[in-house]
Amino acid sequence: MVILVNPVHPGEVLKTEFLDEMGLTAGKVTKANFVPRSRIERIIRRELGVTADTASRLARLFGTMPEFWMNLQRGYDLAVVAQDNKLRDDLEQIERRAG
């Protein structure tokens, strides 16, 4: 398994690749997407993940697919979990079952 040392949160991609590149603010995105300003601000600060609802709204606004945003979130979540030593130890104790 490949473990990313510094996984990229979707909020970082949102900020650098979309907001900064397009000269947008979190306020403009929230207004266009009909969501609370705090939702976008918390995603950008990496305090909140991207949900299917938010992914659909961002996809519509930026001309991407919802899967783009969900895959970013999934990849980030799995990378973070892969760095969890307690989980790794627990996983080694789980006995595989076939069938």
N, C-alpha and C positions, 0 to 999 in steps of 0.2 A: 504494500500500500504506500502511495506517495503522500507524505504529510507536508503541507505547506507551512513554512515557518511563520509567515505573516499572511494569513488568509485575508483576502480583500472582501470587505463588507459591501453589499449592494449600495449602501449610502455613499460610500466613497466613489463608486462608479457614477451614481446619480449626480453627485456634486461636481466631480472633475470632468466627466465626459459629456454631461448634459447641461447642467446649470451654468457652470463656468464657461463652457464652449459656446453656449447660446446667449450668454449675458442675462440669464434669468436669476431670480431670487426665489427663495422658498415661498415667500408670500405670493408671487405670481403663479407658481406651480399649484399652490393650494387653491387659489382662486379659480384657476382654470380646471382643476380636478374636483372641486366641490368637496374638499376634505378639510379637517381642522389643520391650521398652520402647524400646530405642535406635532402632528403625525410626520410631516415631511422633515421638520427640523430635527426630530428625534431619530429618524432614519439616517439623516445626514451625519448626525453625531454618533451613529452606531449604537444607539440606545434601544432601538426598535428594529425588528426585522420587517421584511416586505411580505405582506399577506397577499392572497389571491386577489382580494379587492383592490389593494393598492397597485399590484402588478398590472391588473386590467386597466386601471386609470392611467398609469404611467405609459403603458403600451399605446393606448389611444392618443395620448398627448404627444408622445415622441415618435410615433410611427414604428414602433417595435412590436414584438409579440409578447404577450403576458409570460410565455415560457422563458423568455430572455431574463426577466426579472426574477422569476421563480427559480430558475437554474442558478442564477447568481446567489440567491439566498440558500438554496440547497447545498451548493458547493461550499459556501462559507460555514454553514452549520456543521457539515461533515468534517471539514478541516479543523474546526474548533474542537469537536468531539474527539477527533483522532489525537489531539494533543493532550487529552485528559488521561493522566497516568492511572488514576483510580479505575476509570472505565476500562482501560487497556488490561489492567490486572483482572477485573471482573470478567471480561470477555475471554481471557485465557482459561478461566475456571468453568465456563459454560461448555457442557458436553454436547457435541454435535449429534443431531438425530437425522437419520435418512428417512425419506419417504414422506 
